[in-house]
Amino acid sequence: MYHFTVMHRNREVAEVFVSDDRKEVTVKKLVPDSLVQPFGGTDLSLHRVYGFLKSRCYEDGRADLPEILRQANLTSNDPWEWNRITHGVTWEDEIWIRFENETLSWEDVRWRT
């Protein structure tokens, strides 16, 4: 099971459960549709979850992507693995991913102050 909570700063926004074979997904919205809810609307599909994870990764066409992946000990730009390492933190927003059995806070994962 790939289970994570989408966070906005220290607020839980959505809980996501993906089956081990990555064929089934359940998304539980913890806040109403808003700017902090990445799963707004009714499409709560695996494709939508994958798209969310992919949006938290480096672009596939980056010239320096092989070097970035090497430094992360990854052989591909796999969103499932990349987000385990980075917690989905980006420069653009304050949304991130906390995985099952973690006690991290926004202050632990943010890139900038």
Helices and strands as residue ranges (DSSP letters): E 2-8, E 11-18, E 25-29, H 46-55, H 65-71, H 79-86, E 95-99, H 106-109
